[in-house]
Amino acid sequence: MIRILVADDSATVREYLAFLLDQDPALQVVGKARDGLDALEQAERLKPDVIVMDVHMPRMNGYEATRQIMERVPTPIVMVSASSTRYEAATAFEALKAGALTVVEKPTGQDHPTQAESVRRLVQTVKLMAEVKVIRRWPRTRDWGSGVRDRGLISELPSPSPRPLAPGSQKIRLIAIGGSTGAPQVINDILARLPRELGAPILIVQHIAPGFTGGFADWLAQGTRLAVKLAESGEATRPGTVYLAPEGFQTGITTEGRIRLTRESAEEGFCPSASYLFQSVAEAYGRSAIGILMTGMGRDGAAGLKRLREAGGVTIAQDEESCVIFGMPQEAIRQGAVEHVLSPEQIVGAIRSLVNHG
């Protein structure tokens, strides 16, 4: 049985969320908190398996509550939001940076056409996040790392056979990044450390709750010198610009460097899909591209990254130590798609070296 603490300043919403979660026989709501301070107190007292917490609450919001919970009583935290406005999204993503695992939309009312799907997504997310082993949050002066451990058996994985990551004759013209659970905060930190004059565009597929992609772009833009925007069909990519795949579209690139958006079916259950992006980059750019697969659950990205490696591109997976969930990088390593397994710090160094000096 997965024990859950629900935190929301609306009594009606608290009861509604508790009712929805209690309908699943594998879930049990053991506490209901009216704000962030109450959530912190009940988390210390009840030791729940998962906390489902609102973003904006009086006395202490979801960000500050997350920060203190991860310092005092580390617990998997799922942020829920009824709004994807810029302000709401920014607070939600700051909570992810503080240690929350993911953000999902609040289930809609019973008469809403998306109610069943939003409930299914919340229940599934709570179950998946309950499996993540969190640890006490790192000191606030350190940005790298995840505050979480999902320990895989790295010794049992095939060892990559990397080429040297030193600058050479290989000119890098494009960077493609795929990520899921835990990736937003790491992507934010990586982009913050890249120079404004970066000599290649960056394309990103991030698995995220519907309605939050625009807010994610705004949040990333606040912390980097690079330009950040949602990708638009047919636009020419430019060096020093980050393009986020919009929700509901498979995102690729043409040989002329133009964004290609299509309504194709989901790959590995996702649209946009990291594998679709990597495959497109392999076909259009081959050895002049870098593919980076970040933390996340599942298999998305592995097949596409393998195609990119076969085409001569540089392929990188985030290392297990810094991953929230090692699933996606681990699967890519198992399939022989990964040439280099690097920490976020090393990924920054590789990009800076290969793009501007390769």
Disulfide bonds with the S-S distance in Angstrom:
none
